[in-house]
């Protein structure tokens, strides 16, 4: 099993320790590519996600953080063709509105994820970047997902990566 870690917007240096902690805790290969800061389009990120997926083994768990988590979710929900991941772990995933500048990032109302793999939603109550109500909105939209609401840890999941690693290592 391998892990593809998709960092948040402009957050590669901040998110790399999360990917490294997953590797340390699980002893699994973690690919954490740097996504382009200059192209923040949904199409650009989805293309990069697909490109990196194609270089990895099919026994893959995808972990996304913040903006990266929303792009992974959008990528898998928008008519995805191919082998689904073994699991999907989304950390502090924003819930984008379908109007205005956010529309490009919003999960379409009729979007469906491929079935046959577990989904976990992790969020810290004290996250000051992505408010906790985004977790509730995603949980309502993804009723099959396992919800992990952490009392603390902020946006960077300080002291909470053991719980994340437990889910990543489950599939």
N, C-alpha and C positions, 0 to 999 in steps of 0.2 A: 504494500500500500504506500502511496505517495500523497503529499499534500501540496496543493497549489494555494498560495496565500496571496490575496489581492488587497493591496493597501488602500488607504483612503486618499482623497484628493490632496495632492501636494504633501502627502504624509509619509512618503517612503522612509525618511530617516527616523521619524517618530514611531512608525509601525514595525520597522525591522526587528526591534527587540521582541515584539509579540511573536513573530515568525520564528525567531531564534529560540524563544522559550518553548514553543511547541516542539521543535526539533530536540531540544534538551530533555524535555519531559517524556517524549514518546520514542525517541531514537529512530524516527522515520525521516526519510528524505523530505525536505521542504524546499520547494521552489518559490522564491519570492521576487519576481521580476519587478523592475522599476517601470511603472507606467508613465507615459509622457505628461508632464505638467503643461506643456504648450497646447495640447489637444485635449480639452475636457469634454468633448462631445461624447454622447452615449455611443454613437456608431464607432468612434475611434477606440474607446475602451473595450467595447464588445468585440471588436476585431482583434485587439491584443489578447483578450481573454481566450478567444478561440485559437489564436496562433500558439499561445503557450500550452493550452490543453492538448493540442495536436502533437506536441513534443514529449508528452508525458505518457506513462502507462495508463491503461484504462481503469485500473484499480486506484481511483483517485478520489480524495476528499477535498472539496473546495472550501476554503475559509476566506471570508471577505470581511473587511472592516470598513465601516462608515460608508463613504461614497463608493468604495470598491465593492462592498456588500450589495449595495443597490444595483450596481452594474452587473454583478453576477446574477442576481435575481432576475433582472430584466433580460439578460442574455438567455437564461434557461427558460424563461416564460414566453418568449416571443418566437414561437414556432421552431424551437430548438430541434435539430436533427442530429442524431448521433448517439453514442453511448452515454447514458446519464452517469453522473458521479455516484460513488458509493454513499456519499453523504454531503450535506451542505450545512455549514455552520456560519451563521451571519451574526456579526458583532456590531452593535450600535447602528443598525441600518436605518437610514432616514426614510421617511414616508413622504415621497414627493407628490405635490399637488398636480392635477392634470391641466391646470391653466397657467398662462403666463410663461415666464422663463423656465419654470420647473417642469413644464409639460414634457420636454424631451427625456427627462429622467423618470417620469412616472410609469408605474406598472399599469398597463391598460386594464380597464375594468373587466374585460372578458378574458384576460390572460390566465392561462393554466400552466402550472409546472408539470414537467414530465413526472409520472408516478414511479414508484418502486424504489425510492431511496428516502432515508430520514432527513428531516430538516430541523435544525435547532436555531432558535432566536435567543441571543444573549444580549442583555442590556443592563447597565448600572443605573440605579435610581438617581445617583448624584452626577450623571453625565451632564455637563454644562454646554456641550456642543450639539448633541442630538437629544432633545427632551424625551423623557420616559414615555410620554403619550404616543410616540412613534412606535414603540414596542407594542402597545395595545392595539394600534391600528393594523399593524402587520399580523398580529396574532388573530385578529378577527378575519383578516383576508386569507390567512393560511391556517385554517383550523386544525390541520394535521400536524403542524409544527409543534415541537416541544419548546416551551417557553421557560427561559432561565432569567429570572429577575434578581439581580444582585443588589444588595443594600448599599454597597460602596464599590469603588474602583475607578470612578470617573470615566472619561472617554477612552482612556488607554488601558482599562481593565487592570489597574494596579492591584496586585494580590489576588486576582481572580482567574489567572490563566490555568491554574490546576483544574478548575471546573470546566473550562473550555477544552482543555486537553482530554479530559475524561470523555467528553462527547465526541471529539475528533477521533479518538481511538476506538470508538464503539463499533462502527460499521463492519 
